[in-house]
Amino acid sequence: MEPVLPELKNFIENFCKDNKIKIRIQPIELSTSLDLDLDMFDISMDLFLTKFIERFNIDYSKFNWKNHNGYPKDSTRISLLRLLLGYKNNFSKKIILSFYKPKLFVGDLQIAIKNGYLK
């Protein structure tokens, strides 16, 4: 598996640190989802994408949430399951993934950096 670009990894870690978002998954990999693993929903996701686009000079004119199964919205069911079961064990991840499908992954961002546009 291809490693995450160091500048992308640093950007994600700094964004999470600055916005007090707890990184639930270590290490950050291409399969890490921004919404489910990093707990970015709604306003946090919009802010993250805005800063990402500015920092890496990405063209986002063709970006549409429909390509990513809709806009990521937090769910009380997901939050409750995370609280009760934790999130690090595989059993709880399987249960949570049966309710919620991740929308945007670190791998999508790395492809955007390489191609110059977010699709």
Rosetta blueprint (number, residue, H / E / L):
1 M L
2 E L
3 P L
4 V L
5 L L
6 P H
7 E H
8 L H
9 K H
10 N H
11 F H
12 I H
13 E H
14 N H
15 F H
16 C H
17 K H
18 D H
19 N L
20 K L
21 I L
22 K L
23 I L
24 R L
25 I L
26 Q L
27 P L
28 I L
29 E L
30 L L
31 S L
32 T L
33 S E
34 L L
35 D L
36 L L
37 D L
38 L L
39 D L
40 M L
41 F L
42 D H
43 I H
44 S H
45 M H
46 D H
47 L H
48 F H
49 L H
50 T H
51 K H
52 F H
53 I H
54 E H
55 R H
56 F H
57 N L
58 I L
59 D E
60 Y L
61 S L
62 K L
63 F L
64 N L
65 W H
66 K H
67 N H
68 H H
69 N L
70 G L
71 Y L
72 P L
73 K L
74 D L
75 S L
76 T H
77 R H
78 I H
79 S H
80 L H
81 L H
82 R H
83 L H
84 L H
85 L H
86 G L
87 Y L
88 K L
89 N L
90 N H
91 F H
92 S H
93 K H
94 K H
95 I H
96 I H
97 L H
98 S H
99 F H
100 Y L
101 K L
102 P L
103 K L
104 L L
105 F E
106 V H
107 G H
108 D H
109 L H
110 Q H
111 I H
112 A H
113 I H
114 K H
115 N H
116 G L
117 Y E
118 L L
119 K L
